[in-house]
């Protein structure tokens, strides 16, 4: 696959009215499954992993990047390697050294001023090495924290986005509009599309939707196609892990443990993940390639 900058992919997606799937492989074995799914659909794709996933699966940035660069040339299309949610500058530096093309600094739990300062530091470091940066404004929680009432106080404030982007120089922005990480306890969580439209009016950089797993297609598509261009990067993680572990019939295992499992069972589980990737690209992300 041809390696291209994340923002190049996302700007093309915004113009084309589709979204780019940013799939968390979570272990090095599944990188192939994500790339193969993208090849089969002829879609551009982002392969990602987060700092938490480094811990959960006992894999390093270098191990993950090395596998990505080892196999990406076997497949056709466009691809990029992205580091998802990370709060630690040392992890970001390790990922950049390993070859990640894009990194996310998540200082959204900090004050607005501190979020700007921390993000700006990462942007200055990353841009000097030709690496792009995603940041988050507003707080994207976990699905087990969703309340019966809305929690709009955590959502991205459209009035803040222009100042945040201008002062940080960030390349892409993850927005909080009602999605969450994990498995949703309700069938179709309410997404604040009007808030998204107001954000888009204020900034032109690509927007990112976290918590894409479990959302109905019409919800994702509405967020992609708002007037003026909506989100163009959609993060999907939990759906892939559920397909993988469901096929294997086991609980979460480390990266090393996965590679030591039965080859036939692993291949079948990877095919299940590939099917999820293809389904998301074709039926969620409005890809028409």
C-alpha positions in Angstrom: 0.0 0.0 0.0 1.1 3.5 -0.7 1.8 5.5 2.5 0.0 8.9 2.5 -0.4 11.6 5.1 -3.5 11.2 7.2 -4.7 14.7 6.4 -4.4 14.1 2.7 -6.7 11.1 3.0 -9.2 13.0 5.2 -9.4 16.1 2.9 -10.1 13.9 -0.1 -12.8 12.0 2.0 -14.4 15.3 3.0 -14.6 16.4 -0.7 -15.8 13.0 -1.7 -18.6 12.7 0.9 -17.2 9.6 2.6 -15.3 8.7 5.8 -12.0 7.0 6.4 -12.0 4.1 8.8 -9.3 4.3 11.5 -9.2 0.8 12.7 -7.5 -0.3 15.9 -5.8 -3.6 15.1 -4.8 -3.8 18.8 -2.2 -6.5 18.1 0.3 -7.0 15.4 -1.4 -10.1 14.0 -4.5 -8.2 12.9 -2.7 -5.5 11.0 -2.9 -7.7 7.9 -6.7 -8.2 8.4 -7.3 -4.5 8.4 -5.1 -3.9 5.3 -6.7 -6.8 3.4 -10.2 -5.5 4.1 -9.2 -2.1 2.8 -7.7 -3.7 -0.3 -10.8 -5.8 -1.0 -12.9 -2.6 -0.9 -10.3 -0.5 -2.7 -10.6 2.0 0.2 -7.9 4.1 1.9 -7.4 3.1 5.5 -5.7 4.1 8.7 -4.3 1.5 11.1 -4.1 2.7 14.6 -3.3 1.6 18.2 -3.5 3.6 21.5 -1.3 3.9 24.5 -3.8 1.9 26.5 -3.6 -0.9 24.0 0.2 -1.0 24.3 -0.5 -1.9 27.9 -3.4 -4.2 27.4 -1.8 -6.3 24.8 1.9 -6.0 25.9 3.1 -4.6 22.6 5.4 -1.7 21.9 5.2 1.2 19.4 8.2 -0.2 17.6 6.8 -3.8 17.4 3.5 -2.5 16.0 5.1 -0.1 13.5 7.7 -2.7 12.4 4.9 -5.2 11.6 2.9 -2.5 9.7 5.9 -1.6 7.6 6.8 -5.2 7.1 3.4 -6.1 5.6 1.8 -2.9 4.1 3.6 -3.4 0.8 1.8 -6.7 0.2 -1.5 -4.8 -0.3 -2.9 -2.3 -2.8 -4.3 1.1 -1.9 -3.5 3.9 0.5 -2.7 3.5 4.2 -1.4 5.4 7.1 -0.2 4.5 10.6 -1.7 6.5 13.6 -1.2 6.5 17.3 -4.5 7.0 19.1 -5.3 8.4 22.5 -2.1 9.1 24.3 -1.3 11.4 27.3 2.4 10.7 27.7 5.0 12.6 25.7 7.5 9.8 26.0 5.1 7.4 24.3 4.4 9.9 21.6 8.2 10.3 21.0 8.7 6.6 20.9 5.9 6.3 18.3 7.4 9.0 16.2 10.8 7.4 16.4 9.1 4.1 15.4 7.6 5.6 12.2 4.1 6.5 13.1 2.9 9.1 10.6 0.3 10.7 12.9 -0.1 10.9 16.7 -2.9 11.9 19.0 -2.3 13.9 22.2 -5.3 13.7 24.5 -5.1 16.5 27.0 -8.9 16.9 27.0 -9.2 16.3 30.8 -7.1 19.3 31.4 -8.3 22.9 31.4 -8.8 24.7 28.1 -5.5 26.6 28.6 -3.5 23.6 29.6 -4.9 21.5 26.7 -3.7 24.2 24.4 -0.2 24.4 26.0 0.3 20.6 26.0 -1.1 20.1 22.5 1.1 22.9 21.2 4.2 21.3 22.7 3.4 18.0 20.9 2.6 19.8 17.6 6.0 21.6 17.7 7.9 18.4 18.4 5.9 16.3 15.8 5.9 18.8 13.0 9.6 19.1 13.2 9.7 15.5 12.3 7.0 15.7 9.6 4.5 13.9 11.8 0.8 15.1 12.0 -1.0 15.6 15.3 -4.6 15.0 16.3 -6.0 16.5 19.5 -9.3 16.4 21.4 -11.5 19.2 22.6 -14.3 18.2 24.9 -14.4 14.9 26.7 -15.2 11.6 24.9 -15.9 9.2 27.7 -16.6 5.4 27.9 -20.0 3.9 27.2 -20.3 2.6 30.7 -20.3 6.2 31.9 -23.2 7.3 29.7 -26.1 8.6 31.8 -29.8 8.5 31.1 -29.7 12.3 30.9 -27.5 14.0 28.4 -24.0 15.1 29.5 -23.6 18.1 27.2 -21.3 19.8 29.6 -18.6 17.3 28.3 -19.3 18.1 24.7 -17.0 20.2 22.5 -17.9 23.9 22.8 -18.0 25.3 19.2 -17.1 28.7 20.6 -13.7 27.3 21.7 -12.6 25.4 18.6 -11.3 28.3 16.5 -9.0 29.6 19.3 -7.8 26.0 20.1 -6.9 25.2 16.5 -5.3 28.6 15.9 -3.1 28.4 19.0 -2.1 24.8 18.8 -1.6 24.4 15.0 -3.1 20.9 15.3 -3.8 19.0 12.1 -7.0 17.1 13.0 -9.5 17.5 15.8 -11.5 14.9 17.7 -14.8 16.3 18.8 -17.2 15.2 21.5 -20.8 15.2 20.2 -22.3 12.2 22.0 -20.3 9.2 21.0 -18.2 7.1 23.5 -15.6 4.4 23.6 -16.8 0.8 24.1 -20.1 -1.0 23.7 -23.2 1.2 23.8 -25.9 0.4 26.3 -28.5 1.9 24.0 -29.2 1.0 20.4 -28.7 4.4 19.0 -27.0 7.1 21.2 -28.1 10.6 20.5 -25.5 12.5 18.4 -25.5 16.3 18.4 -25.3 17.0 14.7 -26.2 20.7 15.1 -23.1 21.1 17.4 -21.0 19.3 14.8 -22.3 21.7 12.1 -21.4 24.7 14.3 -17.9 23.3 14.8 -17.4 22.9 11.1 -18.4 26.5 10.4 -15.6 27.6 12.7 -12.6 25.5 11.5 -11.6 23.9 8.3 -9.2 21.1 9.5 -10.5 17.5 9.3 -12.7 16.4 12.2 -12.6 13.0 13.9 -15.4 10.9 15.4 -14.3 8.6 18.2 -16.4 5.7 19.4 -17.5 4.5 16.0 -18.1 0.9 17.1 -21.7 -0.1 17.6 -23.2 3.0 16.0 -26.0 2.5 13.4 -24.9 3.3 9.8 -27.4 6.1 9.5 -25.8 7.9 12.6 -22.3 7.7 11.2 -23.4 8.7 7.7 -25.3 11.7 9.1 -22.1 12.9 10.9 -20.1 12.4 7.7 -22.5 14.3 5.4 -23.5 17.4 7.3 -23.6 20.6 5.1 -20.1 21.9 4.7 -18.5 18.6 5.5 -18.7 16.6 8.7 -16.3 14.1 10.3 -13.9 12.4 7.9 -12.0 10.1 10.3 -14.0 7.5 12.2 -12.3 5.4 14.9 -13.4 1.8 15.1 -11.9 -0.6 17.7 -14.4 -2.5 19.8 -16.2 -4.1 16.9 -12.9 -5.6 15.6 -11.9 -7.0 19.0 -15.4 -8.5 19.5 -15.2 -10.3 16.1 -11.7 -11.5 16.8 -12.3 -12.8 20.3 -15.7 -14.1 19.4 -14.2 -16.3 16.7 -11.5 -17.5 19.0 -13.8 -18.1 21.9 -11.5 -16.6 24.4 -10.8 -13.5 26.5 -8.3 -10.8 25.7 -4.7 -12.1 25.3 -1.3 -10.4 24.9 0.3 -9.9 21.6 2.8 -12.7 22.3 0.1 -15.1 23.4 -1.9 -14.4 20.2 1.0 -15.3 18.0 1.4 -18.6 19.8 -2.3 -19.7 19.3 -3.5 -22.3 16.7 -2.7 -21.0 13.2 -6.0 -22.2 11.7 -8.1 -20.6 14.5 -6.2 -17.4 14.1 -6.7 -17.3 10.4 -10.4 -17.8 10.8 -10.5 -15.0 13.5 -8.6 -12.7 11.2 -11.1 -13.3 8.4 -13.9 -12.4 10.8 -12.1 -9.1 11.5 -11.6 -8.5 7.8 -15.3 -8.9 7.2 -16.0 -6.3 9.8 -13.6 -3.9 8.2 -15.2 -4.4 4.8 -18.7 -4.0 6.2 -17.8 -0.8 7.9 -16.1 0.7 4.8 -19.0 -0.2 2.5 -22.0 0.2 4.7 -21.0 2.8 7.3 -18.4 5.1 5.7 -20.2 5.7 2.4 -17.1 4.6 0.4 -18.1 4.3 -3.3 -14.7 3.1 -4.7 
